[in-house]
Amino acid sequence: MQTHILITGASRGIGAAIAASLTSNDTKVVALSGADGDLANPATPARLWQASLDRLDGRIDVLINNAGVFEANPVDNADADWLANWNHTIQINLTASADLCRRAVLHWHERRAAGRIVNIASRAAHRGDSPAHWHYAASKAGMVAMTKTIARAYARDGILAFAICPGFTMTGMADDYLASRGGDKLLADIPLGRVAMPEEVAEMARWCALDAPASMTGAVLDVNGASYVR
């Protein structure tokens, strides 16, 4: 029987690489992008979940939350702008993912079925981020905590949850950040000497989605070239 997989944020970068790594005769993949719906709208996750269920014949076995934004929010912004930017990032990066995780857990409980969740978080969840990215770090730390909670709560039901924390990865989002913060200096902080490739993160996500042993549920996996070790 094919494994049915739902991936968000799959139009480019890490998400596109994950979709490519999981596409085979043994899987059926729905790879969502921003064109399918704006996750800043709180009503979007429910609609995307139902639409994906319809495309996957009423069964989803694996949920991979990759959609996210990385937008500067300087502390000296006007109060209203700072709060709006904070809420926008938290809604997309954390709340929308939580909504989809909740629907996945309810789906598996209703079907009395096992399932897997893979959440793409960030190195920032552990070490923080720049002064203009409090909201991004907070959203990814929340994603890690949520993943651990799901793993602890539902392991006995066969529901497994994993988080992956990339550092800088060769995507458009990382390119913009490297350019704005001085790429050479940031690369000097990565012992490997380079940023990660999307395919490296994708391989970890593929393994968690399909092959990781059940006893690994709740694990948080780093892929950052030893720029942050814990």
PERA-V143119 format. One record per residue. N is the residue number from 0. RES is the residue in three letters. PHI is phi as a letter, one per 40 degrees, with the letter a starting at -180 (none if undefined). OMEGA is omega in whole degrees, 0 to 359 (* if undefined). D_CENTER is the distance of its C-alpha to the mean C-alpha in whole Angstrom. Layout:
# PERA-V143119
n:N res:RES phi:PHI omega:OMEGA d_center:D_CENTER
n:N res:RES phi:PHI omega:OMEGA d_center:D_CENTER
This chain:
# PERA-V143119
n:0 res:MET phi:none omega:180 d_center:26
n:1 res:GLN phi:c omega:172 d_center:23
n:2 res:THR phi:c omega:182 d_center:19
n:3 res:HIS phi:c omega:191 d_center:18
n:4 res:ILE phi:b omega:175 d_center:14
n:5 res:LEU phi:b omega:180 d_center:12
n:6 res:ILE phi:b omega:173 d_center:9
n:7 res:THR phi:b omega:178 d_center:8
n:8 res:GLY phi:g omega:189 d_center:8
n:9 res:ALA phi:b omega:184 d_center:10
n:10 res:SER phi:c omega:184 d_center:13
n:11 res:ARG phi:a omega:173 d_center:13
n:12 res:GLY phi:f omega:183 d_center:12
n:13 res:ILE phi:d omega:183 d_center:9
n:14 res:GLY phi:c omega:179 d_center:9
n:15 res:ALA phi:c omega:179 d_center:12
n:16 res:ALA phi:c omega:177 d_center:13
n:17 res:ILE phi:c omega:180 d_center:11
n:18 res:ALA phi:d omega:180 d_center:13
n:19 res:ALA phi:c omega:183 d_center:16
n:20 res:SER phi:c omega:184 d_center:16
n:21 res:LEU phi:b omega:182 d_center:15
n:22 res:THR phi:c omega:180 d_center:18
n:23 res:SER phi:a omega:177 d_center:21
n:24 res:ASN phi:c omega:183 d_center:24
n:25 res:ASP phi:c omega:182 d_center:23
n:26 res:THR phi:b omega:169 d_center:20
n:27 res:LYS phi:b omega:191 d_center:19
n:28 res:VAL phi:b omega:166 d_center:16
n:29 res:VAL phi:b omega:183 d_center:15
n:30 res:ALA phi:b omega:185 d_center:13
n:31 res:LEU phi:c omega:176 d_center:13
n:32 res:SER phi:b omega:179 d_center:13
n:33 res:GLY phi:c omega:179 d_center:14
n:34 res:ALA phi:c omega:180 d_center:18
n:35 res:ASP phi:c omega:180 d_center:17
n:36 res:GLY phi:i omega:181 d_center:17
n:37 res:ASP phi:c omega:182 d_center:16
n:38 res:LEU phi:c omega:173 d_center:13
n:39 res:ALA phi:c omega:176 d_center:15
n:40 res:ASN phi:c omega:183 d_center:18
n:41 res:PRO phi:d omega:181 d_center:17
n:42 res:ALA phi:c omega:186 d_center:19
n:43 res:THR phi:c omega:182 d_center:17
n:44 res:PRO phi:d omega:180 d_center:14
n:45 res:ALA phi:c omega:180 d_center:17
n:46 res:ARG phi:c omega:180 d_center:19
n:47 res:LEU phi:c omega:178 d_center:16
n:48 res:TRP phi:c omega:182 d_center:16
n:49 res:GLN phi:c omega:179 d_center:20
n:50 res:ALA phi:c omega:179 d_center:20
n:51 res:SER phi:c omega:175 d_center:17
n:52 res:LEU phi:d omega:180 d_center:20
n:53 res:ASP phi:c omega:181 d_center:23
n:54 res:ARG phi:c omega:183 d_center:21
n:55 res:LEU phi:b omega:174 d_center:21
n:56 res:ASP phi:f omega:174 d_center:24
n:57 res:GLY phi:g omega:182 d_center:23
n:58 res:ARG phi:a omega:172 d_center:21
n:59 res:ILE phi:b omega:182 d_center:17
n:60 res:ASP phi:b omega:184 d_center:17
n:61 res:VAL phi:b omega:174 d_center:13
n:62 res:LEU phi:b omega:176 d_center:10
n:63 res:ILE phi:b omega:179 d_center:7
n:64 res:ASN phi:c omega:179 d_center:4
n:65 res:ASN phi:b omega:184 d_center:3
n:66 res:ALA phi:d omega:179 d_center:6
n:67 res:GLY phi:a omega:176 d_center:7
n:68 res:VAL phi:b omega:179 d_center:11
n:69 res:PHE phi:b omega:186 d_center:13
n:70 res:GLU phi:b omega:181 d_center:16
n:71 res:ALA phi:c omega:179 d_center:19
n:72 res:ASN phi:a omega:185 d_center:21
n:73 res:PRO phi:d omega:183 d_center:24
n:74 res:VAL phi:c omega:180 d_center:25
n:75 res:ASP phi:c omega:170 d_center:29
n:76 res:ASN phi:d omega:171 d_center:27
n:77 res:ALA phi:d omega:185 d_center:29
n:78 res:ASP phi:d omega:184 d_center:29
n:79 res:ALA phi:c omega:180 d_center:28
n:80 res:ASP phi:c omega:181 d_center:25
n:81 res:TRP phi:c omega:181 d_center:24
n:82 res:LEU phi:c omega:179 d_center:23
n:83 res:ALA phi:c omega:179 d_center:22
n:84 res:ASN phi:c omega:177 d_center:19
n:85 res:TRP phi:d omega:183 d_center:18
n:86 res:ASN phi:c omega:180 d_center:18
n:87 res:HIS phi:c omega:181 d_center:16
n:88 res:THR phi:c omega:179 d_center:13
n:89 res:ILE phi:c omega:179 d_center:13
n:90 res:GLN phi:c omega:183 d_center:13
n:91 res:ILE phi:c omega:188 d_center:11
n:92 res:ASN phi:c omega:186 d_center:8
n:93 res:LEU phi:b omega:187 d_center:9
n:94 res:THR phi:c omega:179 d_center:12
n:95 res:ALA phi:c omega:177 d_center:11
n:96 res:SER phi:c omega:178 d_center:8
n:97 res:ALA phi:c omega:179 d_center:11
n:98 res:ASP phi:d omega:181 d_center:13
n:99 res:LEU phi:c omega:176 d_center:11
n:100 res:CYS phi:c omega:180 d_center:11
n:101 res:ARG phi:d omega:180 d_center:15
n:102 res:ARG phi:c omega:178 d_center:16
n:103 res:ALA phi:c omega:180 d_center:15
n:104 res:VAL phi:c omega:179 d_center:17
n:105 res:LEU phi:c omega:179 d_center:20
n:106 res:HIS phi:c omega:181 d_center:20
n:107 res:TRP phi:c omega:176 d_center:20
n:108 res:HIS phi:c omega:180 d_center:22
n:109 res:GLU phi:c omega:182 d_center:24
n:110 res:ARG phi:c omega:186 d_center:25
n:111 res:ARG phi:f omega:186 d_center:25
n:112 res:ALA phi:b omega:172 d_center:23
n:113 res:ALA phi:c omega:177 d_center:20
n:114 res:GLY phi:a omega:180 d_center:17
n:115 res:ARG phi:b omega:175 d_center:13
n:116 res:ILE phi:b omega:174 d_center:10
n:117 res:VAL phi:b omega:180 d_center:7
n:118 res:ASN phi:b omega:179 d_center:4
n:119 res:ILE phi:c omega:182 d_center:3
n:120 res:ALA phi:c omega:183 d_center:5
n:121 res:SER phi:a omega:170 d_center:8
n:122 res:ARG phi:d omega:181 d_center:12
n:123 res:ALA phi:c omega:178 d_center:13
n:124 res:ALA phi:c omega:183 d_center:12
n:125 res:HIS phi:b omega:188 d_center:15
n:126 res:ARG phi:b omega:182 d_center:17
n:127 res:GLY phi:g omega:182 d_center:17
n:128 res:ASP phi:a omega:184 d_center:17
n:129 res:SER phi:c omega:179 d_center:20
n:130 res:PRO phi:d omega:179 d_center:22
n:131 res:ALA phi:c omega:186 d_center:21
n:132 res:HIS phi:b omega:173 d_center:17
n:133 res:TRP phi:d omega:186 d_center:18
n:134 res:HIS phi:c omega:180 d_center:15
n:135 res:TYR phi:c omega:180 d_center:12
n:136 res:ALA phi:c omega:180 d_center:13
n:137 res:ALA phi:c omega:181 d_center:14
n:138 res:SER phi:c omega:181 d_center:11
n:139 res:LYS phi:c omega:173 d_center:9
n:140 res:ALA phi:c omega:176 d_center:11
n:141 res:GLY phi:c omega:179 d_center:11
n:142 res:MET phi:c omega:178 d_center:8
n:143 res:VAL phi:c omega:180 d_center:10
n:144 res:ALA phi:c omega:178 d_center:13
n:145 res:MET phi:c omega:180 d_center:12
n:146 res:THR phi:c omega:179 d_center:10
n:147 res:LYS phi:c omega:180 d_center:14
n:148 res:THR phi:c omega:178 d_center:16
n:149 res:ILE phi:c omega:181 d_center:15
n:150 res:ALA phi:c omega:182 d_center:16
n:151 res:ARG phi:c omega:186 d_center:19
n:152 res:ALA phi:c omega:194 d_center:20
n:153 res:TYR phi:b omega:181 d_center:19
n:154 res:ALA phi:d omega:182 d_center:20
n:155 res:ARG phi:c omega:177 d_center:24
n:156 res:ASP phi:c omega:182 d_center:23
n:157 res:GLY phi:g omega:179 d_center:21
n:158 res:ILE phi:c omega:184 d_center:17
n:159 res:LEU phi:b omega:181 d_center:15
n:160 res:ALA phi:a omega:181 d_center:12
n:161 res:PHE phi:b omega:174 d_center:10
n:162 res:ALA phi:b omega:177 d_center:8
n:163 res:ILE phi:b omega:184 d_center:7
n:164 res:CYS phi:b omega:176 d_center:9
n:165 res:PRO phi:c omega:163 d_center:10
n:166 res:GLY phi:c omega:177 d_center:13
n:167 res:PHE phi:c omega:180 d_center:14
n:168 res:THR phi:b omega:186 d_center:13
n:169 res:MET phi:c omega:176 d_center:16
n:170 res:THR phi:b omega:178 d_center:14
n:171 res:GLY phi:d omega:181 d_center:16
n:172 res:MET phi:c omega:180 d_center:14
n:173 res:ALA phi:c omega:178 d_center:15
n:174 res:ASP phi:d omega:180 d_center:19
n:175 res:ASP phi:c omega:182 d_center:19
n:176 res:TYR phi:c omega:179 d_center:18
n:177 res:LEU phi:d omega:180 d_center:21
n:178 res:ALA phi:c omega:184 d_center:23
n:179 res:SER phi:c omega:187 d_center:23
n:180 res:ARG phi:b omega:181 d_center:23
n:181 res:GLY phi:g omega:189 d_center:26
n:182 res:GLY phi:d omega:183 d_center:24
n:183 res:ASP phi:c omega:181 d_center:27
n:184 res:LYS phi:c omega:180 d_center:27
n:185 res:LEU phi:c omega:179 d_center:23
n:186 res:LEU phi:c omega:179 d_center:23
n:187 res:ALA phi:c omega:180 d_center:26
n:188 res:ASP phi:c omega:181 d_center:24
n:189 res:ILE phi:b omega:182 d_center:22
n:190 res:PRO phi:d omega:179 d_center:24
n:191 res:LEU phi:c omega:177 d_center:23
n:192 res:GLY phi:g omega:179 d_center:24
n:193 res:ARG phi:a omega:174 d_center:22
n:194 res:VAL phi:c omega:179 d_center:18
n:195 res:ALA phi:c omega:174 d_center:16
n:196 res:MET phi:c omega:179 d_center:16
n:197 res:PRO phi:d omega:181 d_center:13
n:198 res:GLU phi:c omega:178 d_center:15
n:199 res:GLU phi:c omega:177 d_center:15
n:200 res:VAL phi:c omega:181 d_center:11
n:201 res:ALA phi:c omega:180 d_center:11
n:202 res:GLU phi:c omega:177 d_center:14
n:203 res:MET phi:c omega:179 d_center:12
n:204 res:ALA phi:c omega:179 d_center:10
n:205 res:ARG phi:d omega:181 d_center:13
n:206 res:TRP phi:c omega:178 d_center:15
n:207 res:CYS phi:c omega:183 d_center:13
n:208 res:ALA phi:c omega:189 d_center:13
n:209 res:LEU phi:b omega:195 d_center:16
n:210 res:ASP phi:b omega:185 d_center:18
n:211 res:ALA phi:d omega:181 d_center:17
n:212 res:PRO phi:c omega:184 d_center:20
n:213 res:ALA phi:d omega:181 d_center:20
n:214 res:SER phi:c omega:180 d_center:21
n:215 res:MET phi:c omega:183 d_center:18
n:216 res:THR phi:d omega:183 d_center:16
n:217 res:GLY phi:g omega:182 d_center:15
n:218 res:ALA phi:c omega:174 d_center:14
n:219 res:VAL phi:b omega:187 d_center:12
n:220 res:LEU phi:b omega:181 d_center:12
n:221 res:ASP phi:c omega:173 d_center:13
n:222 res:VAL phi:a omega:189 d_center:13
n:223 res:ASN phi:a omega:177 d_center:15
n:224 res:GLY phi:g omega:181 d_center:19
n:225 res:ALA phi:g omega:176 d_center:20
n:226 res:SER phi:c omega:172 d_center:20
n:227 res:TYR phi:a omega:179 d_center:19
n:228 res:VAL phi:b omega:185 d_center:20
n:229 res:ARG phi:a omega:* d_center:20
